[in-house]
Amino acid sequence: MPLVQAQSDLSQSYIKALDRLQQETTLAGKLEEAAAVKAEKEAVAGSNAQDLPGLSPSLKTLPNLRRKHVESMQSLRTSTLRKLEPLQAELVRQLDALAFKLARSGRTDAALEARQLAQSHSGQKGMLMLEGDWVDHTLKVSPQAKAAPYGIKRREIVSTEAGHLCRWKTAVRA
């Protein structure tokens, strides 16, 4: 996903800037600040950028560097959400249309599922798509066959899991 790659690239740039800052502070003899920079670098490298360590008020350079990084991440997320909003609106429209088609074809359960998915996506404004993994919702609406097809012989009646009865029908010749 492009967002994940962009966030990764941004984090790598931040880590490089932290490397330079750690080297500068160590050479200047500012060991407290060098230790804080090292802890920051480890938190970002460990994919734990949400839980960055607290900063001492005596630190000079690190707070400004962190603020720029956080603002860049928020800007990236905001621009991605702006791009996702029209796509999510189209997804809701398509799910509603699918629910209507399924209802007209007599597939009530699948139509209700499609309608519930549309309702769950209509109020979220892109947040679901940015959190966690991508989920293919078409598998929920159109389930895959669980077994091989079964041939029905003449005059045989078969019941499905949903309780529908199926009969063998003879072809009508004109």
C-alpha positions, 0 to 999 in steps of 0.5 A: 500500500502506498501509504505504508511505503510513504510512512516507512520512507518518512520514518527512515529519513527521520532515523537518519536525521536522528543518527546525525543529531546523536553524533553531533550531541555525543561529540559536543558532550551532551550525553543526556540529549544523546541518550534521548535521541538514541531512545527516540531512534530505537522507538521509531526503528521498532515500529513503535512510533506511536509510543515515543518516549517523553522528552525532558524540557532541557532538550533543545534540538530533538523536540523541533525535529520530532514536531516536524516528523509528527507533522509530516506523518499527519499531513501524509495521513490527511492527504491519503484520507482526502483521496480515500473519501470519494473511493469510499463513497463509491464503494458504498454506492456499489454495495447499495446497488449490489444489495438491490440486485441481490434482493431482486434476485431473491437472495435476501441474506446476501442482500442484507449482508451487502446493505450492512457492509454499505452502512458500516462503510458510510459513516467511517470516512476512510478510517477503516481503510487506514487501520489494519489490513485490507479485507476483501468484502466480495468474499463476504457477499459471494461466498466460494463453493464449499464442495464439488457440484452435485448432479441431480438425477431424474425425479430426485429432490435435494435440500440445500444447507439453507433449506431450499429444495431443488428438483431435476427439471426436464428440458422443454422442447419447442 
